[in-house]
Amino acid sequence: MSLHLKAGSVTFENVTKKYGAVTAIDDVSFSIAPGHLVTLLGPSGCGKTTTLRMIAGLEHASSGRILIGGKDVTNLPATDRDVSMVFQSYALFPHMTVGENVAYGLTVGGLKKAEAAERAEEGLALVGLAGYASRLPSELSGGQQQRVAVARALVLEPEVLLLDEPLSNLDAKLRRKVREEIRDLQQKLGLTAVYVTHDQEEALAVSDRIIVMNRSIIAQEGTPRELYEAPSSAFIADFIGDANLITGEVISANHEKAKVRIDSIEYELPSRGLRIGSAQIAVRPDSILLEPAQGSSGPGSSVSGSSESGSAGAKDQIGIRGNVTHSTYLGNQMHYSVDSPLGELFVVDYRIDNAIKAGSDISITFATKGMALIAP
């Protein structure tokens, strides 16, 4: 015997969910292709967990349609949907063995105990816990308990696997390990998975696509790279990785490229439909290049500085004068807070052997790789 796992699609068509006068989900539409892992990401209260619970059938839409594997399940109860959920709390029965926990859904569904036990062993083998069936959950680490919860979901052979903040109870180092295991398993089995988290790094690491939610709607969806490198708004730029939001000016533009002036420096960036005039620019912390200032120009003046190869696109090798207000050593990187004519900047620098002390005057340039124009 072997598990028969099949991947189904998930579709939301203009789905709204209201609790009285409160709108938790507002006219949301999206599609998830079979075999893809899609993450619902956003701050607390954005609607991501409500969306997951509606896929599971634990909440029902006020309007719109929900389809799983092409089948309309909008009004079906959770028991009639071909999905399984991995909960944040694991929800393992402490008095049952690991094998009994994994087999629980099968036995409740009427499968004979011997067959359920065999399926449970297969599920445990899939998650790297072969031979653990006789142990109690209390004898396992947090990461192992999470894998038991995944195995319990997989043995039900769902079309869609749902994961609700599955790593939130693990420490940082273990989170990295377990998220890699979940991603590897999803890809190996070709599962369709919907993954909820508020952790941006986690979403970037595991997802084929990310749906970012904010205030009950979809703020942006795309691949991890698209969201990080081409955020559609200031909210996305700041939420998907840190971003410094600064003001510049588009001085010329066509349908592909724009020439942008920041203080006295000119850069060429993808135009993203922006026209000539004032513009907001998202700059990643590791795309801000700091060098010791030369000369004695006053604050706001342009001074000479080395911009390195990463700042290709600047008109001249010129920097903006600034001052380091805080300097923090974090092992493999330095974090700086910088006072500048553009406002306060957060900077990440991997040159730890040449750290800049707080109070130092510096020259600021930018690497265009980490800059993006933001639509107004």
C-alpha positions in Angstrom: 0.0 0.0 0.0 1.1 3.5 -0.6 -0.5 6.9 -0.1 -2.3 8.3 -3.1 -1.7 12.0 -3.0 -3.4 14.2 -5.6 -3.0 17.9 -6.1 -6.1 20.1 -6.5 -6.5 23.8 -7.4 -8.0 26.5 -5.2 -10.0 29.4 -6.5 -11.7 32.3 -4.8 -14.2 34.3 -6.9 -15.2 37.6 -5.4 -15.3 36.2 -1.9 -16.5 38.4 1.0 -16.7 37.4 4.7 -18.6 39.6 7.2 -19.1 39.2 10.9 -22.0 41.5 11.5 -20.9 45.0 10.5 -17.2 43.9 10.3 -15.8 42.9 6.9 -13.0 40.4 7.4 -12.5 39.6 3.7 -13.6 42.1 1.0 -14.3 40.9 -2.5 -11.1 38.7 -2.7 -10.3 36.7 -5.9 -7.3 34.5 -6.6 -6.3 31.1 -8.0 -3.8 28.5 -6.8 -2.5 26.1 -9.4 -2.2 22.3 -8.5 1.2 21.4 -7.0 2.0 25.0 -5.9 2.8 26.3 -2.5 1.1 29.7 -2.0 1.6 31.7 1.1 -1.0 34.1 2.6 1.1 36.8 4.2 0.2 39.9 6.1 0.0 41.7 9.4 -2.3 40.6 12.2 -6.0 41.2 11.4 -5.4 41.4 7.6 -7.7 38.5 6.8 -5.2 35.8 6.0 -6.3 33.3 8.6 -10.0 33.9 7.8 -9.2 33.1 4.2 -7.5 29.8 5.2 -10.4 28.8 7.4 -12.8 29.5 4.5 -10.8 27.1 2.3 -11.0 24.5 5.1 -14.7 25.0 5.6 -14.3 26.2 9.1 -15.8 29.6 8.1 -18.3 30.2 5.3 -18.3 33.0 2.8 -20.9 35.7 3.0 -20.8 36.0 -0.8 -18.8 34.8 -3.7 -17.6 31.3 -4.7 -14.9 28.9 -3.4 -13.7 26.1 -5.6 -11.3 23.2 -4.8 -10.2 21.0 -7.7 -12.8 22.8 -9.9 -15.6 21.7 -7.5 -17.8 24.4 -5.9 -17.4 23.9 -2.2 -18.7 27.3 -1.1 -21.5 25.8 1.0 -20.0 22.5 1.9 -19.0 21.7 5.5 -15.4 21.0 6.4 -16.0 17.2 6.5 -17.0 17.2 2.8 -14.0 19.1 1.6 -10.9 17.2 0.4 -8.4 19.3 2.5 -6.3 18.7 5.6 -5.0 21.3 8.0 -1.8 21.5 10.1 -2.5 23.7 13.1 -0.3 26.2 14.8 -0.6 24.3 18.1 0.0 20.9 16.5 -3.1 19.6 18.3 -1.6 16.2 19.2 -3.4 14.1 21.8 -0.9 13.7 24.6 -2.3 10.3 25.8 -2.0 8.7 22.4 1.1 7.4 20.7 2.6 9.1 17.7 1.1 6.3 15.5 -2.3 6.7 17.0 -2.2 10.4 16.5 -1.4 10.1 12.9 -4.0 7.4 12.4 -6.7 9.2 14.3 -8.5 10.8 11.3 -8.5 7.6 9.4 -10.0 5.5 12.2 -12.6 8.2 12.9 -13.4 8.0 9.2 -14.1 4.3 9.5 -10.9 2.7 8.3 -9.9 -0.5 10.1 -7.3 -0.1 12.7 -4.7 -2.3 11.0 -5.0 -0.5 7.7 -4.9 2.9 9.5 -1.8 1.9 11.4 -0.1 0.9 8.1 -1.0 4.2 6.5 0.2 6.0 9.6 3.6 4.3 9.3 3.8 5.4 5.6 3.0 9.0 6.7 5.6 9.0 9.4 8.2 7.6 6.9 7.4 10.5 4.5 8.3 13.1 7.2 11.4 11.2 8.3 9.9 9.7 11.5 9.9 6.0 10.6 10.0 3.9 13.7 8.5 6.6 16.0 5.0 5.3 16.0 5.1 3.9 19.6 6.5 7.0 21.2 4.4 9.6 23.0 4.3 13.2 21.7 6.0 14.3 25.0 9.1 12.3 24.0 9.6 14.3 20.8 11.1 17.7 20.1 9.0 20.6 18.9 10.2 20.0 15.3 9.4 16.3 15.5 5.9 17.1 16.8 5.3 19.4 13.9 6.3 16.7 11.5 3.8 14.3 13.2 1.1 16.9 12.6 2.1 17.1 8.9 2.0 13.3 8.7 -1.4 13.2 10.2 -2.7 15.6 7.6 -1.0 13.8 4.7 -2.4 10.3 5.5 -5.9 11.7 4.7 -4.7 12.1 1.1 -6.0 15.7 0.7 -6.2 17.6 -2.5 -5.0 20.6 -0.6 -2.8 20.9 2.5 -3.4 23.9 4.7 -0.8 25.1 7.1 -1.7 27.7 9.7 1.4 29.4 11.2 3.0 26.0 11.4 6.4 27.2 12.7 5.4 29.8 15.2 6.0 27.6 18.2 9.6 26.8 17.2 12.8 28.7 18.0 14.5 30.6 15.1 17.1 28.0 14.2 14.6 25.1 14.2 12.1 27.2 12.2 14.7 27.4 9.4 15.2 23.7 9.4 11.6 22.7 9.5 10.5 25.2 6.8 13.1 23.6 4.5 11.7 20.2 5.3 8.1 21.3 4.6 9.2 22.9 1.3 11.2 19.8 0.3 8.3 17.5 1.1 5.7 19.7 -0.7 7.9 19.7 -3.9 8.7 16.0 -3.6 5.1 15.0 -3.4 3.7 17.6 -5.7 1.3 18.9 -3.1 -1.0 21.9 -3.4 -0.4 23.8 -0.2 -1.7 27.0 1.3 0.5 28.4 4.0 -0.3 31.2 6.4 2.4 33.2 8.1 3.1 36.8 9.3 6.9 36.1 8.9 8.2 37.7 5.7 11.4 35.7 5.6 9.5 32.5 6.0 7.2 33.4 3.1 10.1 34.2 0.8 11.8 31.0 1.7 9.0 28.5 1.1 6.6 30.0 -1.5 6.0 29.6 -5.3 3.8 32.6 -5.0 2.8 35.0 -2.2 -0.5 36.7 -1.7 0.0 39.7 0.6 -3.1 40.8 2.4 -3.8 44.1 4.1 -7.1 45.5 5.6 -9.2 42.6 4.2 -8.0 42.8 0.6 -5.1 41.6 -1.5 -2.4 44.2 -1.6 -0.2 42.4 -4.1 0.5 38.9 -5.3 3.4 37.4 -7.2 6.6 35.4 -6.8 8.9 36.1 -3.9 11.3 37.9 -6.3 8.6 40.0 -7.9 7.3 41.2 -4.5 10.8 41.9 -3.1 12.2 43.6 -6.2 9.1 45.3 -7.6 6.8 46.2 -4.7 3.5 47.9 -5.9 3.1 50.2 -2.9 4.9 51.6 0.1 3.1 49.1 2.3 4.5 46.1 0.3 8.0 47.6 0.1 8.1 48.0 3.8 6.4 44.8 4.7 8.4 42.4 2.4 11.8 43.1 3.9 12.8 46.4 5.3 12.8 49.4 3.0 13.8 53.0 3.3 11.1 55.2 1.6 12.7 58.3 0.2 11.6 61.1 -2.1 13.2 61.7 -5.5 12.2 63.2 -8.8 11.6 61.5 -12.2 13.3 63.8 -14.7 12.6 61.7 -17.8 10.8 58.5 -18.5 9.6 56.1 -21.2 7.7 52.8 -21.0 10.7 50.9 -19.7 13.2 53.2 -18.0 13.1 56.4 -15.9 15.9 58.8 -15.0 15.5 59.6 -11.3 17.3 62.3 -9.4 17.9 61.8 -5.6 19.4 64.9 -4.1 22.1 65.6 -6.7 22.6 62.0 -8.0 20.9 60.6 -11.0 19.9 56.9 -11.4 18.2 54.9 -14.1 15.4 52.6 -12.8 12.5 50.7 -14.3 9.8 53.4 -14.9 6.8 51.2 -13.8 4.5 53.6 -15.5 5.6 56.7 -13.5 5.7 60.1 -15.2 7.9 63.1 -14.7 7.6 64.7 -11.3 8.1 63.9 -7.6 8.3 60.1 -6.8 8.7 57.8 -3.9 11.5 55.3 -4.0 12.0 52.2 -1.9 15.6 51.5 -1.1 16.7 48.2 0.6 19.0 48.6 3.6 21.8 46.7 2.0 21.6 48.8 -1.2 22.7 52.0 0.7 26.5 52.4 0.4 28.4 54.3 3.0 31.9 55.6 2.8 33.8 58.0 5.0 33.1 61.6 3.9 35.7 63.7 2.3 35.8 67.5 2.5 33.9 69.7 4.9 30.7 70.5 3.1 27.7 71.2 5.3 24.8 68.8 5.8 22.9 68.3 2.5 25.8 69.1 0.3 27.2 66.6 -2.2 30.7 65.3 -1.4 33.1 63.0 -3.1 32.8 59.3 -2.2 33.4 55.8 -3.5 30.1 54.3 -4.7 31.5 50.9 -5.6 30.3 48.8 -8.5 26.9 48.3 -7.0 25.9 51.9 -7.6 26.1 51.6 -11.4 23.6 54.0 -12.8 24.7 57.0 -10.9 25.6 60.0 -13.1 28.8 60.7 -11.2 30.7 59.1 -8.3 29.2 61.6 -5.9 27.6 61.0 -2.5 25.1 62.7 -0.2 26.5 63.9 3.1 25.2 62.1 6.2 26.0 61.2 9.8 25.9 57.8 11.5 23.8 58.1 14.6 23.9 54.5 15.7 26.3 51.6 14.8 25.4 48.0 15.8 27.5 44.9 15.3 25.4 41.7 14.5 28.1 39.1 13.8 28.0 38.9 10.0 26.7 42.4 9.4 26.6 46.0 10.7 23.4 47.9 11.2 23.6 51.7 10.9 21.1 54.5 11.5 22.0 57.4 9.4 20.8 61.0 9.6 20.6 62.5 6.1 18.9 65.2 4.0 16.6 62.4 2.8 15.5 61.6 6.3 16.7 58.8 8.7 18.0 55.8 6.8 18.4 52.2 8.0 21.5 50.6 6.5 22.9 47.0 6.5 26.5 46.7 5.6 28.4 43.3 5.5 31.9 44.9 5.7 32.3 44.2 9.4 36.0 44.7 9.4 35.7 48.3 8.5 32.8 49.3 10.8 31.9 53.0 10.9 31.6 54.5 14.4 28.6 56.4 15.6 29.1 60.1 15.1 31.0 59.7 11.8 30.3 61.8 8.8 29.8 59.7 5.7 29.0 59.8 2.0 25.9 58.0 0.8 25.3 56.5 -2.6 22.8 53.8 -3.7 23.0 50.5 -5.5 20.3 50.5 -8.2 19.7 46.7 -7.7 17.9 47.4 -4.5 15.9 50.4 -5.6 12.3 50.6 -6.9 10.0 53.4 -7.9 6.7 53.2 -6.0 3.5 54.1 -7.7 1.6 57.0 -6.0 
